[in-house]
Structure formats: C-alpha cells, structure tokens
Amino acid sequence: MLDFMGSSEGRNNCFIEVEVQNHMILHGFDAENKEILEEVVVEKPLKKFLAVARIQSVSEKYILTTYAFGRYVYWEYKGSYQKLKRKIQKASEE
C-alpha cells in the first residue's frame, strides 16, 4: 500500500525491526463515524519485529498496521521517517 515501496508482491515474508512505544488500537467506528481508539501508554520503548505486509501507511510519527480481528494499530516509532522508509524498501527488495 505504500507508494514508495512499489508492488506489494513478495512482501509477505519480509520483516523489519522497529523501536516502538505508545500506540493506539483502532477498534472500529461509532455511529457518527468517529474512530473508537484505545490508547496504550508504554513506559519505555521496545523493539518489535514487524511484518512489512502488515504496514498500511507510515507518517513522520506513526506506522499504521493491521492487527487481529480486523483492527488496526497506530505505532509511535523511534527514529526518522527516512531511515524507516529505507528499511522497508530494503526488506521489500530481499
């Protein structure tokens, strides 16, 4: 889904390591079409091995990924957008 990555083919088995901390779980939408979010505050950052195929989008602050039972998660990540972009591109090429 990320334009800068090109085709999503072959991404199913690619993983990247990212350092994440706080995150928000999107459980769905209410009757007024507003997001139902659960905010999770984490004391310290942790390393996560993330499947590239689960990434829906990346901003300068968050990685949006698919999650269990049709949910999505906004992960607050550490590091720069450009560095993360290069990690994703490199993993997709392997």
PyMOL commands that set and color helices and strands:
alter all, ss='L'
color gray80, all
select helices_A, chain A and resi 3-5+52-54+68-70+81-93
alter helices_A, ss='H'
color red, helices_A
select strands_A, chain A and resi 15-29+35-40+46-51+55-58+62-66+72-77
alter strands_A, ss='S'
color yellow, strands_A
deselect
rebuild
show_as cartoon
